[in-house]
Amino acid sequence: MAFVLNSRVKIGNYAFAGGINDLVIKKSVNIIVDSAKLTIPGLGRVTNIKSVINSALSFIGMGSHPITNNLPNNSIETAILFKEGDTVSIDLGYNGQLKNEFRGFVRRVNITTPISIEMEGYAWQLRNQNILASWGPTTVKEVLQRIIQGTDIILSPDIPVIHLTSFRIPHHNGLDVLQYMKDKMLLTVYFDDNVLYVGIEEGRTTNLDTSNGSLLAEVVYNIGYNVPTNQPDLKKRLAANNLVRVRLKVKGKDGKNTLYEAGDAGGSVHNKQIAHSTDANYLKMIAADRLKSLKYDGYEGNINGFLQPYCKPGWKATIIDKRYQGARSGTYFVPGIEVTFGVKGARRKVDITYKLD
């Protein structure tokens, strides 16, 4: 059976199938902003959504629809077609079976030949804010509810309860706040389309943006069957070979530091000062999570495969490999993916880290 690559891209009021010179999509639980860069011909034309809708209605014996009244009638040169803030949806697949790979907004249009369009996920909606707010005792979730006001972003139900002694946003945007939580509170912060998750790396168990509605999916890679046999970037990592101790320092109301530690007594020490919280459950959780990112049994590297099987950050990846006495087989955490698509074909690179089973 032949596999034919297909694409469907919607930007603003326009949609086009095919015509992609090059596309790179990057998503990771370690990076707040999902990104995509699309290259298309500078002298091409696209069909606007109005004509697509009306053609479909005509085909089934109906006339035009009122929703198309405010859309332009004619195709336009791509060089002046798109602008910052236009909504974006990108679907890719084989033989007409498409899955959504990216949703977000145009960040920048580079008028070059060919045209290059830089896009961001829903974190883009947090850029143009000026938030001045302060709390006494509060929670991380309450702060997040404030920064997503007026956006299309929703909070993951898996965000843990993390108590804060106080918190202040002094005229910053929401993206700055998320970066602060990531850098100073060691929280994992990432988007799955418009769903924002903040917590420990492996703490997300539900997905509000899938067709089946709830549980995160698990992808299966059968090496030599649905992914190439040669996987040179998949390198084994053993926790026993890496002695690490994580030490978190928290200053209490009395000015004294309290230590929360996890790991090997004689291991190399990773010190971090934590602000805004003396929540013991959170601090123990963060110490263990930090340790797991530094010391684990699993892999550092990635699986290079085709566009399918489909996979997203935060999913589980089960590797089946009958060679080497099954030494590479197991279920692993997927922190990130990179999708490439264009005239040279399509690939999905999936990062693999610690073993889950």
C-alpha positions, 0 to 999 in steps of 0.5 A: 500500500502506498502512503501519500502525504497530506496536509491541511493548514488554516491561517486566519480566513484562509486554508490550503492543502499542499504547497508546504515547502517546509514545516517544523513543529516543536513541543516539549514539557520542558518548554513553555511555548509550542512553536512552528515554522512554516515555509510556503511559496511567495508567489503562490495563491491560496483559496479562502475559506469562503469559497471552500464553504460555499463550494461544499454547500453548492455540492449538496444543493444549498446556496451560500451561507451568511457566515461567509458574507464578511470573507473576501471573494478572491484569492490573494498573493501569499506575501500579504495574506497573513498577519500576527495574531491570526489563528493557526491550525495544522493537520498532517497525515497519510492518505487523507487520514489527518491528525491535528499537529499544531494549534496557535497563532501567527507570531511573525511573518517574514516577507522572504522568498519563500515566505517564512511564517513563525507561529506559537501555541496558546502561550502567545495569548499571554504575551500582550498583558500587563498584570498587577496583582498580589495575594497573601496566602494563596495557591498556584492554581489561583494565580494561574486563574488570574493570568489566563483571564480574557484568553482561550486557555483552560487549566488542566484538572491535574494541577496539584494544590500548591500553597503559597505564603504570598505572591505578587505580579508587578506589571508582568505578562502571564508568560513571565509568570509561568517562566518564573514558576518554572525557573524559581519554583522548579515546576513543569509548565507546558501547554497541550494546545490551549490546556495549561499544565503546571506541576511535576513532570509526570503528574498529568494524567488527563487530556482535555483536548483529545477526541476520546476525551480523557486518558493520555494516550500510549504510543507503541514503537515496534522497532523494525516494523512501524519505525526504522530498525536503526535508532542511533540516537537512542542511548541507554542511561542507568541511574546506578552510574549517576550519584546525585543529591537534590537539596532544596532550601526554603526560608521560613518566617523566622529567617532560617532555612529548612532543607528538603533533600532526596537522592544519594548521600555521597552524590553531587549536590544540586542546590536550589532556593525555593521562593513563596512556599513552605508547603512540605508536600510540594517541596518533597514532590519537587525534590523527588521530581528534580531527582528523577530528571537527573537520575533515572533508568532509561534513555537519553535520546530519541526515536526517529520515525515516520509521521505516524504513529502519532505522539505528543509530549507527556505521553507514554511510549512502549518500545518493542524490540525483539533484538538484544534479548529485549533489552530496549523493550519497556514503557518510557516517558515522552518529554518532547517531539519534533515534527518535520514535513515538506517536499522531502517527506515527513518525520516525527522525532520523539524524545525518550527518557525514564522508564515507567515500568 
